[in-house]
Amino acid sequence: MAEIVVVANQKGGVGKTTTSINLAYALSCLNQEVLLVDFDPQGNAGSGLGVTVKDGEKSVYHLLTKVAPFEQVVRSTSSEFLDVLPACKDLAGAEVELVNVRGRENMLKDVLAPIRQMYKFIIIDCPPSLGLLTLNAMMAADSVITPVQCEYYAMEGLAHFMGTVNKIKQFLHPKLRMDGGVLTMYDSHLNLAKQVREEVSRYFGDKIYKTPIPRNIRLAEAPSFGQSIFDYEPACRGAEAYIKLAVEFLSRRGAKIKDYEDFKLVGDKPLNYDFGG
């Protein structure tokens, strides 16, 4: 039975979709069967893996509204262990279309229920807002990961977002848990990044992931080529960071770090899984 993980932050430009794509792909590199759900009408999670929705093709919108079954929507990727449910702009209209539908906040949960047995993890990339789509994702999820950019305005809206997650947990979905925060665009040479890390720790405590994602030009370039960082430049620091993040993610779920000590992205150099910082 798959664990459903939402990657969400109401603030845009924080590395949310980059994290959704590359965490999902990294997990697949570690032989985990993963489904990535692009639940943002912009469709960047799908296009970032080379998956687009052409005229007449089905998307997650058609699955959500029960126009098409899962088999007509799911698409394969360059990884044999990673599938994707792509989005299209029609998804933006779903919030209006579903406003009077009874149980509208549970529609994604309902359509994913029979799919959970097919994967180990289902990762949902949310829009940068707190509307009905994000609520659907939260209601379907078991846990939430929040990317936080290491910039001056990083904390803007974070308190509100965390408050919203807590309200959903309190009133609608008691089993929802905050898995943790992920620092993105991190530059260890900047005092600001260190200050942001300290501030973010106030919100997440020991749930903050110890693996930061560095500011890396290759990570920024990869989506324009429709590739994950592992297809585009597996030797770069960004790829190494996302593999380490995936291992830390799995270790929180009982995996043994030693099981991945011999993993190599490229060449003969094993990764160093030191999560002490």
C-alpha positions as CSV (number, residue, x, y, z in Angstrom):
1,M,0.0,0.0,0.0
2,A,1.6,3.3,-1.1
3,E,2.3,6.1,1.2
4,I,0.9,9.3,-0.4
5,V,3.2,12.3,0.1
6,V,2.2,15.8,-0.8
7,V,5.0,18.3,-1.7
8,A,3.4,21.7,-1.0
9,N,4.1,25.3,-0.1
10,Q,1.7,28.2,-0.8
11,K,4.7,30.4,-1.9
12,G,5.9,29.9,-5.5
13,G,9.5,29.7,-6.6
14,V,10.7,27.6,-3.7
15,G,11.7,24.5,-5.6
16,K,8.5,22.6,-5.0
17,T,8.1,21.1,-8.5
18,T,11.9,20.5,-8.7
19,T,11.7,18.6,-5.5
20,S,8.6,16.6,-6.5
21,I,10.3,15.6,-9.8
22,N,13.7,14.7,-8.5
23,L,12.7,13.2,-5.2
24,A,10.3,10.9,-7.1
25,Y,13.0,10.1,-9.6
26,A,15.7,9.5,-6.9
27,L,13.4,7.1,-5.1
28,S,12.9,5.2,-8.4
29,C,16.7,5.1,-8.8
30,L,16.7,3.3,-5.4
31,N,14.3,0.7,-6.8
32,Q,11.1,2.2,-5.2
33,E,8.0,2.0,-7.3
34,V,6.7,5.6,-7.5
35,L,3.8,7.5,-9.0
36,L,4.2,11.2,-9.5
37,V,0.9,13.1,-9.6
38,D,1.1,16.5,-11.3
39,F,-1.7,18.3,-9.5
40,D,-0.7,21.8,-10.6
41,P,-2.6,23.1,-13.7
42,Q,0.7,24.5,-15.1
43,G,1.8,20.9,-15.7
44,N,5.4,21.5,-14.9
45,A,6.0,18.2,-13.0
46,G,4.9,16.2,-16.1
47,S,6.7,18.4,-18.6
48,G,9.8,18.3,-16.4
49,L,9.9,14.6,-17.1
50,G,9.2,15.0,-20.8
51,V,5.5,14.2,-20.4
52,T,3.0,16.6,-22.0
53,V,-0.7,16.4,-22.6
54,K,-1.6,17.0,-26.3
55,D,-5.1,17.8,-27.6
56,G,-7.3,14.8,-27.1
57,E,-5.1,13.1,-24.6
58,K,-6.2,12.5,-21.0
59,S,-4.8,14.1,-17.9
60,V,-5.2,13.9,-14.1
61,Y,-8.2,16.2,-14.6
62,H,-10.0,13.5,-16.5
63,L,-9.2,11.0,-13.8
64,L,-10.4,13.4,-11.1
65,T,-13.7,14.0,-12.8
66,K,-14.0,10.3,-13.7
67,V,-14.1,10.9,-17.4
68,A,-11.2,8.5,-18.0
69,P,-9.7,5.6,-16.1
70,F,-6.2,5.4,-14.6
71,E,-5.0,3.3,-17.5
72,Q,-5.8,6.0,-20.0
73,V,-4.0,8.7,-18.0
74,V,-0.8,7.2,-16.5
75,R,2.4,7.7,-18.5
76,S,5.8,6.0,-18.3
77,T,9.1,7.9,-17.9
78,S,12.7,7.1,-18.5
79,S,12.8,5.2,-15.2
80,E,11.2,1.8,-15.2
81,F,10.1,2.4,-11.6
82,L,8.5,5.9,-12.1
83,D,5.1,6.7,-13.7
84,V,3.4,10.1,-13.9
85,L,-0.1,11.4,-14.0
86,P,0.3,14.6,-16.1
87,A,-1.8,17.7,-15.7
88,C,-3.3,20.1,-18.2
89,K,-4.8,23.6,-18.0
90,D,-8.3,22.1,-17.6
91,L,-7.4,21.3,-14.0
92,A,-7.6,25.0,-13.2
93,G,-11.3,24.9,-13.9
94,A,-11.8,21.9,-11.6
95,E,-12.1,24.2,-8.5
96,V,-15.1,25.9,-10.0
97,E,-16.6,22.8,-11.5
98,L,-16.5,20.9,-8.2
99,V,-17.5,23.7,-5.9
100,N,-21.1,22.3,-5.5
101,V,-20.1,18.6,-5.6
102,R,-20.7,16.8,-2.3
103,G,-17.5,15.4,-0.9
104,R,-15.5,17.5,-3.3
105,E,-12.5,17.6,-0.9
106,N,-12.1,13.8,-1.1
107,M,-12.3,13.3,-4.9
108,L,-8.5,12.8,-5.4
109,K,-8.4,10.5,-2.4
110,D,-11.2,8.4,-3.9
111,V,-9.6,8.0,-7.4
112,L,-6.2,7.2,-5.9
113,A,-7.5,4.6,-3.5
114,P,-7.5,1.6,-5.9
115,I,-4.1,2.7,-7.3
116,R,-2.2,2.7,-4.0
117,Q,-1.6,-1.1,-4.1
118,M,0.4,-0.6,-7.3
119,Y,3.2,1.6,-5.9
120,K,5.4,2.1,-2.9
121,F,5.1,5.9,-2.9
122,I,2.7,8.4,-4.5
123,I,4.1,11.9,-4.6
124,I,1.8,14.8,-5.4
125,D,3.0,18.1,-6.7
126,C,0.6,20.8,-5.6
127,P,-0.1,24.3,-7.0
128,P,1.4,27.2,-5.1
129,S,-1.9,28.1,-3.4
130,L,-4.3,26.8,-0.7
131,G,-7.4,26.2,-2.8
132,L,-9.5,23.1,-3.5
133,L,-6.8,21.3,-5.4
134,T,-4.3,21.6,-2.6
135,L,-7.0,20.6,-0.1
136,N,-7.8,17.5,-2.2
137,A,-4.1,16.6,-2.2
138,M,-3.9,17.1,1.6
139,M,-7.0,14.9,2.2
140,A,-5.5,12.2,0.0
141,A,-2.1,12.3,1.7
142,D,-0.5,10.5,4.6
143,S,2.3,13.1,4.9
144,V,3.5,16.6,3.8
145,I,6.9,17.7,2.7
146,T,7.5,21.5,2.5
147,P,10.3,22.9,0.4
148,V,11.7,26.2,1.8
149,Q,13.9,28.5,-0.3
150,C,17.0,29.8,1.5
151,E,16.2,33.5,0.7
152,Y,15.2,36.6,2.6
153,Y,11.4,36.1,1.9
154,A,11.5,32.3,2.6
155,M,9.5,32.6,5.8
156,E,6.8,34.7,4.0
157,G,3.6,32.8,4.3
158,L,5.2,29.8,6.0
159,A,3.4,30.4,9.3
160,H,0.1,30.7,7.5
161,F,0.8,27.5,5.5
162,M,1.7,25.6,8.6
163,G,-1.4,26.9,10.3
164,T,-3.5,25.7,7.4
165,V,-2.0,22.2,7.6
166,N,-2.6,22.1,11.3
167,K,-6.3,23.1,10.8
168,I,-6.7,20.4,8.2
169,K,-5.2,17.9,10.6
170,Q,-7.4,19.1,13.5
171,F,-10.7,19.3,11.7
172,L,-10.6,17.2,8.6
173,H,-7.7,14.7,8.5
174,P,-6.3,13.8,11.9
175,K,-3.9,11.2,10.5
176,L,-2.1,13.7,8.3
177,R,1.4,14.3,9.5
178,M,4.1,16.8,8.7
179,D,7.0,14.8,7.3
180,G,9.3,17.8,7.3
181,G,10.9,20.8,5.6
182,V,13.5,20.7,2.8
183,L,15.9,23.6,2.4
184,T,16.3,24.4,-1.3
185,M,18.7,26.8,-3.2
186,Y,21.1,26.4,-0.3
187,D,24.5,28.1,-0.3
188,S,26.6,27.1,2.7
189,H,28.9,30.1,2.1
190,L,26.1,32.6,2.8
191,N,25.2,33.6,6.3
192,L,21.6,34.2,5.1
193,A,21.2,30.5,4.2
194,K,22.4,29.6,7.7
195,Q,20.0,32.1,9.3
196,V,17.1,30.7,7.2
197,R,18.0,27.2,8.3
198,E,17.8,28.3,12.0
199,E,14.5,30.0,11.4
200,V,13.0,27.1,9.6
201,S,14.1,24.8,12.4
202,R,11.7,26.8,14.7
203,Y,8.8,25.5,12.6
204,F,9.9,22.0,11.9
205,G,12.1,21.2,14.8
206,D,13.8,17.8,14.3
207,K,11.6,17.1,11.3
208,I,13.6,19.4,9.1
209,Y,15.6,17.3,6.6
210,K,19.3,17.4,7.2
211,T,20.0,17.2,3.5
212,P,19.8,20.7,1.9
213,I,19.4,21.1,-1.9
214,P,22.1,23.3,-3.2
215,R,21.7,26.2,-5.5
216,N,22.7,24.5,-8.8
217,I,22.5,25.7,-12.4
218,R,22.0,22.2,-13.7
219,L,18.8,21.8,-11.5
220,A,17.5,25.0,-13.1
221,E,18.3,23.8,-16.6
222,A,17.0,20.3,-16.6
223,P,13.2,21.0,-16.8
224,S,13.6,22.9,-20.0
225,F,15.0,19.7,-21.6
226,G,12.1,17.7,-20.2
227,Q,14.5,15.7,-18.0
228,S,15.1,14.9,-14.3
229,I,18.5,15.9,-13.0
230,F,19.4,12.2,-13.2
231,D,19.0,12.1,-16.9
232,Y,20.3,15.6,-17.6
233,E,23.5,15.7,-15.4
234,P,23.8,12.8,-12.9
235,A,27.3,13.9,-11.8
236,C,26.2,17.3,-10.5
237,R,25.8,18.4,-6.9
238,G,22.0,18.7,-7.4
239,A,21.6,15.0,-8.4
240,E,23.8,13.9,-5.5
241,A,21.7,16.0,-3.0
242,Y,18.4,14.5,-4.2
243,I,19.7,11.0,-3.9
244,K,20.9,11.8,-0.4
245,L,17.5,13.3,0.3
246,A,15.8,10.2,-1.0
247,V,17.9,8.0,1.3
248,E,17.1,10.2,4.3
249,F,13.4,10.0,3.3
250,L,13.6,6.2,3.3
251,S,15.6,6.0,6.5
252,R,12.8,7.9,8.2
253,R,10.6,5.0,7.1
254,G,12.9,2.2,8.5
255,A,15.4,1.7,5.7
256,K,19.0,1.1,6.7
257,I,21.5,3.6,5.4
258,K,24.0,0.8,4.9
259,D,21.7,-0.7,2.2
260,Y,22.6,2.3,0.0
261,E,26.3,2.8,0.9
262,D,27.4,1.3,-2.3
263,F,25.1,3.3,-4.5
264,K,26.8,5.3,-7.2
265,L,25.3,7.9,-9.5
266,V,28.2,7.8,-11.9
267,G,31.8,6.5,-11.8
268,D,33.2,4.6,-8.9
269,K,32.7,7.1,-6.1
270,P,30.1,6.0,-3.5
271,L,28.0,8.7,-1.8
272,N,28.7,9.9,1.7
273,Y,25.5,9.7,3.8
274,D,26.4,12.0,6.6
275,F,23.2,13.5,7.9
276,G,24.8,15.3,10.8
277,G,24.6,18.8,9.5
